[in-house]
Amino acid sequence: MVFITNAKINNKMKNAIVFGASSGIGRQLATYLVEDGYKIVITGRRQDLLEELKSEHPESFIVKAFDVQDLKETGFLFNTIVTELKEVHLIIHASGIGLVNEVLEWKKELETINTNVLGATRIYNLAFNLFKAQGFGHLVSISSIASLRGNRFAPSYFASKAYQVNYLESLYFKSKEIKGGKVHVTDIRPGFVDTRMALGDGIFWMASLEKASRQIYKAIKRKRRRVYITKRWNLIAWVLKIVPSWLMKKLT
Ligand SMILES: NC(=O)c1ccc[n+]([C@@H]2O[C@H](COP(=O)([O-])OP(=O)(O)OC[C@H]3O[C@@H](n4cnc5c(N)ncnc54)[C@H](OP(=O)(O)O)[C@@H]3O)[C@@H](O)[C@H]2O)c1
């Protein structure tokens, strides 16, 4: 059966980069992009998992394995990818870590900051400057509902997510400097999604990877500015925004 996809109907192959496609949300989104006819560069550190994904659709995926904590390498490989693809329509930033760190072990704090703050900023910068030069493009980042408040079990994770959402909003404001209105920024804020990051049993309102990723993909296609995933987390977001710190301290 011949599969006629949206991108192919437009008679033009679209290109995407998914940072953090070796597992979880990024991997799932990469498979949806194949269905829509994209050529996709998939990244992450675990090359074996990226190669495994590529083997499912060798014609659609290009593997680039690297560590986003290496900022120089990230910049170098990004430029190599852009040279190969010529133009990039969509960049999804799903690379991130979430470490429980009750005792404030410095190594964990540093790893979180290097990945979720420095690595993320490098990718946001590279993506935005590319889109500015192209005059079009869509940057999507998976932040978190964790961006809304502090947390005593994982301070750097929650702080890194607040950093991400504010940086993304800044880029959204900044996009007005680019004529044509064709540069978009989407901030995806999931609650709990069933990936290796959300470890443990009986986690509150845990969404399946499939359900969460479908909702995320829909939001990407609609070029939403920001969205909570799954929808019911809108309610938690509303509560989190109004609860005073003294009460949060008592309850959490
Ligand atoms: N699952 C949840 O409940 C949840 C909730 C809210 C937000 N999020 C956010 O969603 C994003 C995706 O997480 P996930 O749940 O899908 O978990 P995941 O399966 O652990 O995916 C994380 C991805 O990031 C990549 N990554 C991590 N550190 C990296 C590094 N230093 N260099 C390159 N790639 C790196 C991983 O690849 P390698 O390990 O191969 O490098 C993997 O592909 C994260 O930003 C997370 O904070 C998740």
PDBQT file of the ligand as one rigid body, heavy atoms in Angstrom, charges set to zero:
ROOT
HETATM    1  N1  LIG A 301       8.437  11.152  32.036  1.00  0.00    +0.000 N 
HETATM    2  C1  LIG A 301       7.891  12.144  32.734  1.00  0.00    +0.000 C 
HETATM    3  O1  LIG A 301       7.090  11.902  33.661  1.00  0.00    +0.000 OA
HETATM    4  C2  LIG A 301       8.207  13.573  32.388  1.00  0.00    +0.000 A 
HETATM    5  C3  LIG A 301       7.429  14.570  32.970  1.00  0.00    +0.000 A 
HETATM    6  C4  LIG A 301       7.691  15.898  32.675  1.00  0.00    +0.000 A 
HETATM    7  C5  LIG A 301       8.711  16.219  31.803  1.00  0.00    +0.000 A 
HETATM    8  N2  LIG A 301       9.469  15.224  31.236  1.00  0.00    +0.000 N 
HETATM    9  C6  LIG A 301      10.563  15.627  30.351  1.00  0.00    +0.000 C 
HETATM   10  O2  LIG A 301      10.486  14.963  29.123  1.00  0.00    +0.000 OA
HETATM   11  C7  LIG A 301      11.796  14.894  28.547  1.00  0.00    +0.000 C 
HETATM   12  C8  LIG A 301      11.995  13.477  27.998  1.00  0.00    +0.000 C 
HETATM   13  O3  LIG A 301      12.071  12.553  29.074  1.00  0.00    +0.000 OA
HETATM   14  P1  LIG A 301      11.421  11.107  29.042  1.00  0.00    +0.000 P 
HETATM   15  O4  LIG A 301      10.392  11.063  30.076  1.00  0.00    +0.000 OA
HETATM   16  O5  LIG A 301      11.055  10.746  27.650  1.00  0.00    +0.000 OA
HETATM   17  O6  LIG A 301      12.636  10.232  29.593  1.00  0.00    +0.000 OA
HETATM   18  P2  LIG A 301      13.770   9.358  28.904  1.00  0.00    +0.000 P 
HETATM   19  O7  LIG A 301      13.194   8.149  28.279  1.00  0.00    +0.000 OA
HETATM   20  O8  LIG A 301      14.796   9.204  29.939  1.00  0.00    +0.000 OA
HETATM   21  O9  LIG A 301      14.317  10.285  27.713  1.00  0.00    +0.000 OA
HETATM   22  C9  LIG A 301      15.314  11.230  27.892  1.00  0.00    +0.000 C 
HETATM   23  C10 LIG A 301      16.070  11.390  26.583  1.00  0.00    +0.000 C 
HETATM   24  O10 LIG A 301      17.067  12.391  26.791  1.00  0.00    +0.000 OA
HETATM   25  C11 LIG A 301      18.306  11.899  26.328  1.00  0.00    +0.000 C 
HETATM   26  N3  LIG A 301      19.400  12.462  27.103  1.00  0.00    +0.000 N 
HETATM   27  C12 LIG A 301      19.495  12.570  28.459  1.00  0.00    +0.000 A 
HETATM   28  N4  LIG A 301      20.684  13.100  28.797  1.00  0.00    +0.000 NA
HETATM   29  C13 LIG A 301      21.340  13.336  27.632  1.00  0.00    +0.000 A 
HETATM   30  C14 LIG A 301      22.621  13.852  27.324  1.00  0.00    +0.000 A 
HETATM   31  N5  LIG A 301      23.470  14.243  28.276  1.00  0.00    +0.000 N 
HETATM   32  N6  LIG A 301      22.974  13.945  26.000  1.00  0.00    +0.000 NA
HETATM   33  C15 LIG A 301      22.133  13.552  25.043  1.00  0.00    +0.000 A 
HETATM   34  N7  LIG A 301      20.913  13.060  25.263  1.00  0.00    +0.000 NA
HETATM   35  C16 LIG A 301      20.526  12.942  26.547  1.00  0.00    +0.000 A 
HETATM   36  C17 LIG A 301      18.225  10.391  26.551  1.00  0.00    +0.000 C 
HETATM   37  O11 LIG A 301      19.130   9.734  25.695  1.00  0.00    +0.000 OA
HETATM   38  P3  LIG A 301      20.470   9.009  26.180  1.00  0.00    +0.000 P 
HETATM   39  O12 LIG A 301      20.269   8.515  27.591  1.00  0.00    +0.000 OA
HETATM   40  O13 LIG A 301      20.645   7.927  25.175  1.00  0.00    +0.000 OA
HETATM   41  O14 LIG A 301      21.533  10.047  26.087  1.00  0.00    +0.000 OA
HETATM   42  C18 LIG A 301      16.785  10.120  26.157  1.00  0.00    +0.000 C 
HETATM   43  O15 LIG A 301      16.697   9.956  24.762  1.00  0.00    +0.000 OA
HETATM   44  C19 LIG A 301      12.767  15.289  29.646  1.00  0.00    +0.000 C 
HETATM   45  O16 LIG A 301      13.227  16.608  29.444  1.00  0.00    +0.000 OA
HETATM   46  C20 LIG A 301      11.915  15.259  30.904  1.00  0.00    +0.000 C 
HETATM   47  O17 LIG A 301      12.355  16.188  31.879  1.00  0.00    +0.000 OA
HETATM   48  C21 LIG A 301       9.231  13.912  31.510  1.00  0.00    +0.000 A 
ENDROOT
TORSDOF 0
